[in-house]
Amino acid sequence: MSGPAEIAARALAAIAGARGEAELERLRVEFLGARSELLAIPRTFAALPKEDRAAAGQAFNAARSAITEALAERSRTLASARLSDLAATEAVDVTFPGSRPAVGRLHVLTRVRREIETIMETMGYHVEEGPEVETDWYNFEALNLARGHAARDMQDTFFFDVSEELLLRTHTSPMQIRSMERLMEPPILVIIPGRTYRRDATDPSHLAQFMQVEALAIAEGITVGDLKGTILYFAQSMWGEDRSIRIRPNFFPYTEPSFEFDVSCGVCGGRGCRSCGGSGWLEVGGCGMVHPNVLRNGGIDPTRYSGFAWGFGIERIAMLRYDVDDIRLFYENDMRFLEQLG
């Protein structure tokens, strides 16, 4: 067996020539590992004369210390060399103009939704949000759409079970009932945005998943005049003070009387053009006075309070705002299209 001094000499020579941390680790295991030749030496001390054991121990400790220090020093040298190489090969000129990072932006539908919310908030409305998975009661029954009602066929529904008690909401109107239940005492002024779902075939004007927003106002003495004034304020805030609106009779089970509302065409100023089909008007959404049955189902006394509701598709508003003729473009994530609306 070699002595401590001889082992140390071999180790120091090998360590001095190590070219990397991996090789240095291999040498540490070879010379200082549990199975190394050096660490086997103390097991021979018992066979030595007592007077020689102290000197043998000192020689062993000196060899181990020399190897340990050599390993640490070589590690520091290699680290310093790496930093020097980096300084030479990856130097950064801090005075050189930097590259402008790519900055994201909100999706056009998110921007339109927030603008709608802001306009309504200036009139004292606050935003209410609710679950997209609804019960038949909130989505239909409480809104005066009893089972078997013909108007249910207008909203082809995604049901979760054969009992048809749990479904993906077909409109944001369930939040009318939930808002009445939560707020209880009028006046109630809420705007309700959110995703809705219907089993519609996809085409340039229909999607199975789309966004709606509606407003609900309940207080004493509310009339159709209040409804029309609110819609006019919204239309002029959204599209410009030169716009006008009209309301036309229609039917919705949850409002009575019910209307559809249009806004004057911004391309022709209401005179008639290809964009508006020659009528001078663009259809926006539906509206009406809240049906007394809906008020009762929400816990509101219809003999004391009245209210109105109106709503539309957010994609529809974006299509009118940006003259987009295919609703699918908003969801295809084509950057060429989105950047045009940036």
C-alpha positions in Angstrom: 0.0 0.0 0.0 1.3 3.5 -0.9 2.0 5.9 1.9 0.1 9.1 2.6 2.7 11.4 1.1 2.9 9.3 -2.1 -0.9 9.3 -2.5 -1.0 13.1 -1.9 1.6 13.7 -4.5 -0.3 11.7 -7.1 -3.6 13.5 -6.1 -2.1 17.0 -6.3 -0.7 16.3 -9.8 -4.0 15.0 -11.1 -6.0 17.9 -9.5 -3.7 20.5 -11.0 -4.5 19.1 -14.5 -8.3 18.8 -14.0 -10.1 20.7 -16.8 -13.6 20.9 -15.3 -15.9 20.4 -12.3 -16.9 16.9 -13.5 -13.3 15.7 -13.6 -12.6 17.4 -10.2 -15.5 15.5 -8.6 -14.2 12.2 -10.0 -10.8 12.9 -8.5 -12.4 13.8 -5.1 -14.1 10.4 -5.1 -10.9 8.7 -6.2 -8.7 10.2 -3.5 -11.0 11.1 -0.6 -14.0 8.7 -1.2 -15.0 6.1 1.4 -13.3 3.4 -0.7 -10.2 5.4 -1.6 -6.7 4.2 -0.9 -6.0 7.1 1.5 -9.0 6.4 3.7 -8.0 2.8 4.0 -4.7 3.7 5.8 -6.1 4.4 9.3 -7.3 0.8 9.4 -3.6 -0.3 9.5 -2.7 1.9 12.5 -3.7 -0.8 15.0 -0.9 -3.0 13.6 1.8 -0.4 14.1 4.0 0.0 17.2 2.5 2.5 19.7 5.4 4.8 19.2 4.8 5.0 15.4 1.0 5.6 15.5 1.2 9.3 16.2 3.5 10.0 13.3 1.4 7.9 11.0 -1.8 9.8 12.0 -0.1 13.1 11.4 1.1 12.0 8.0 -2.5 10.9 7.1 -4.1 14.1 8.3 -1.5 16.2 6.4 -2.2 14.3 3.1 -6.0 14.6 3.5 -5.8 18.3 4.2 -3.4 18.9 1.3 -5.8 17.1 -1.1 -8.9 18.9 0.2 -7.2 22.3 -0.1 -6.0 21.5 -3.6 -9.5 20.5 -4.7 -11.0 23.7 -3.3 -8.3 25.9 -4.9 -8.7 24.2 -8.3 -12.5 24.7 -8.1 -12.0 28.4 -7.5 -9.6 28.6 -10.4 -12.0 26.9 -12.8 -14.9 29.1 -11.7 -12.8 32.2 -12.3 -11.8 30.9 -15.7 -15.5 30.4 -16.6 -16.4 34.0 -15.7 -13.4 35.3 -17.7 -14.6 33.3 -20.7 -18.2 34.6 -20.3 -16.8 38.2 -20.2 -15.0 37.6 -23.4 -17.7 35.6 -25.3 -20.9 37.0 -23.9 -20.1 40.6 -23.3 -23.0 43.1 -23.2 -22.7 46.6 -24.5 -25.0 48.4 -22.1 -25.0 51.5 -24.3 -26.4 49.7 -27.3 -30.2 50.4 -27.9 -32.3 47.6 -26.6 -35.0 45.7 -28.4 -38.6 46.8 -27.8 -40.5 43.9 -26.1 -43.7 42.6 -27.7 -46.5 44.1 -25.6 -49.8 42.3 -25.4 -53.2 43.9 -25.4 -56.7 43.1 -24.3 -58.9 41.1 -26.7 -61.4 43.3 -28.7 -64.4 41.6 -27.0 -62.9 42.3 -23.6 -62.4 45.9 -24.5 -66.0 46.2 -25.8 -67.4 44.5 -22.7 -65.5 46.9 -20.4 -66.6 49.9 -22.3 -70.2 48.8 -22.0 -69.8 48.3 -18.3 -68.2 51.7 -17.9 -71.0 53.5 -19.8 -73.6 51.8 -17.6 -71.7 52.5 -14.4 -71.8 56.2 -15.1 -75.6 55.9 -14.8 -75.4 54.2 -11.4 -75.5 50.6 -12.5 -73.2 48.0 -11.0 -71.8 44.8 -12.5 -73.3 41.4 -11.4 -71.8 38.1 -12.5 -73.3 34.6 -12.0 -72.8 30.9 -12.8 -72.7 29.6 -16.3 -74.1 26.3 -15.1 -77.7 27.0 -14.1 -80.9 25.2 -13.0 -84.1 25.0 -15.0 -85.7 27.3 -12.4 -83.4 30.3 -12.9 -82.9 29.8 -16.6 -86.6 29.2 -17.6 -89.2 28.8 -14.9 -88.5 31.9 -12.9 -88.4 33.9 -16.2 -92.0 33.0 -17.1 -90.9 30.1 -19.4 -92.8 27.2 -18.0 -92.1 23.6 -19.2 -93.7 23.1 -22.5 -93.7 26.9 -23.3 -93.2 27.3 -27.1 -90.6 30.1 -26.5 -88.2 27.5 -25.0 -87.7 26.2 -28.6 -86.1 29.5 -29.4 -83.2 28.6 -27.1 -81.9 25.1 -28.0 -80.3 24.1 -24.7 -77.3 22.1 -23.5 -78.6 19.9 -20.7 -76.4 18.0 -18.3 -78.9 15.2 -17.4 -82.0 13.5 -18.8 -84.1 15.2 -16.2 -83.2 18.5 -17.8 -82.8 20.2 -14.4 -79.2 21.3 -14.9 -78.0 23.2 -18.0 -75.6 25.6 -19.5 -77.4 29.0 -19.3 -78.9 30.1 -22.6 -78.9 33.8 -21.7 -77.7 36.1 -18.9 -81.3 36.6 -17.7 -81.1 34.1 -14.8 -79.0 36.7 -13.0 -82.1 39.0 -13.0 -83.7 36.6 -10.5 -80.5 36.1 -8.6 -79.9 39.9 -8.4 -83.5 40.5 -7.1 -83.0 37.7 -4.5 -79.7 39.1 -3.3 -80.5 42.8 -3.3 -84.1 42.4 -2.3 -85.1 46.0 -1.9 -85.4 48.3 -5.0 -84.1 50.4 -6.5 -82.0 47.8 -8.3 -79.7 48.8 -11.1 -77.5 46.1 -12.4 -75.6 45.2 -15.6 -75.0 41.5 -16.3 -72.3 40.4 -18.7 -71.2 36.8 -19.3 -70.9 33.8 -21.6 -74.0 32.0 -22.7 -74.5 28.7 -24.6 -77.0 27.4 -27.2 -77.0 24.5 -29.6 -76.8 26.7 -32.6 -75.1 25.8 -35.9 -72.0 27.8 -36.4 -72.3 30.4 -39.2 -71.2 34.0 -39.8 -73.8 35.3 -37.3 -74.2 32.4 -34.8 -72.0 30.5 -32.4 -72.7 27.8 -29.8 -70.9 29.9 -27.2 -71.2 33.7 -27.2 -71.3 36.6 -24.9 -74.3 38.6 -23.8 -74.9 41.7 -21.6 -78.1 43.0 -20.2 -79.3 45.7 -17.9 -82.0 45.5 -15.3 -83.6 48.5 -13.5 -86.3 48.1 -10.8 -87.8 50.9 -8.8 -91.1 52.7 -8.2 -92.7 54.4 -11.2 -90.4 53.1 -13.9 -91.9 53.4 -17.4 -91.1 52.6 -21.1 -89.9 56.2 -21.3 -87.1 55.5 -18.8 -86.2 52.4 -20.9 -86.0 54.3 -24.1 -84.0 57.1 -22.5 -81.5 54.7 -21.1 -81.0 52.9 -24.4 -80.6 56.3 -26.2 -77.9 57.4 -23.7 -76.1 54.1 -24.1 -76.2 54.2 -27.9 -74.9 57.8 -28.1 -72.2 57.0 -25.6 -71.1 53.9 -27.5 -71.4 55.2 -31.1 -71.7 58.9 -31.0 -74.1 61.7 -30.1 -75.5 61.8 -33.7 -77.0 58.4 -33.4 -80.7 57.8 -32.7 -82.7 54.8 -31.7 -86.1 53.2 -32.4 -88.0 50.5 -30.6 -90.3 48.0 -32.3 -92.9 45.7 -30.8 -91.8 42.1 -30.2 -92.4 39.2 -27.8 -90.3 37.9 -25.0 -91.9 35.8 -22.2 -90.1 37.7 -19.4 -91.1 41.2 -20.5 -94.5 42.8 -21.1 -94.6 44.9 -23.3 -91.6 43.7 -25.3 -89.6 45.4 -28.0 -86.6 45.2 -30.2 -84.4 48.3 -30.5 -82.3 49.5 -33.4 -79.7 52.2 -33.8 -79.3 54.5 -36.8 -76.7 53.4 -39.3 -73.4 55.3 -38.8 -72.3 54.7 -42.5 -75.2 56.5 -44.1 -76.5 58.6 -41.2 -79.9 56.8 -41.4 -80.5 57.6 -45.1 -80.1 53.9 -46.2 -77.2 52.1 -47.6 -75.8 48.6 -48.3 -74.5 48.3 -44.7 -78.0 48.7 -43.2 -79.8 47.0 -46.1 -81.3 50.3 -47.2 -83.4 50.8 -44.0 -81.1 53.3 -42.3 -81.3 51.1 -39.1 -79.2 48.4 -37.5 -80.8 45.9 -35.2 -79.1 45.7 -31.8 -81.1 43.8 -29.2 -84.2 43.2 -27.2 -85.9 45.0 -24.4 -89.1 45.5 -22.5 -90.8 46.1 -19.1 -90.1 43.2 -16.7 -93.1 40.9 -16.5 -95.0 40.9 -13.2 -94.5 37.2 -12.8 -90.7 37.6 -13.1 -90.8 40.3 -10.4 -92.8 38.0 -8.1 -90.4 35.1 -8.7 -87.6 37.4 -7.7 -89.4 38.4 -4.5 -90.4 41.9 -5.7 -93.9 43.2 -5.3 -95.2 44.1 -8.9 -98.0 46.2 -7.5 -95.5 48.6 -6.0 -92.5 48.3 -8.3 -91.9 48.2 -12.0 -88.8 47.7 -14.1 -87.2 47.3 -17.5 -84.6 45.0 -18.9 -82.7 45.2 -22.2 -79.8 43.3 -23.6 -77.8 42.2 -26.7 -74.8 40.2 -27.8 -71.3 41.7 -27.1 -70.1 40.2 -30.3 -73.0 42.0 -32.1 -71.8 45.3 -30.7 -68.2 44.6 -31.7 -69.4 43.7 -35.2 -71.2 47.0 -35.5 -68.4 49.0 -34.0 -65.7 47.5 -36.3 -67.8 46.6 -39.4 -67.0 42.9 -39.0 -69.3 40.6 -41.0 -68.4 37.2 -39.5 -68.7 36.6 -35.8 -66.3 33.6 -36.0 -63.4 35.9 -36.6 -63.4 37.0 -33.0 -62.6 33.5 -31.8 -60.2 32.2 -34.5 -57.2 34.0 -32.9 -55.9 35.1 -36.2 -53.3 37.8 -35.3 -53.7 39.5 -38.6 -57.4 40.1 -37.8 -56.9 41.0 -34.1 -54.1 43.5 -34.8 -56.4 45.4 -37.1 -58.7 46.0 -34.2 -55.8 46.8 -31.8 
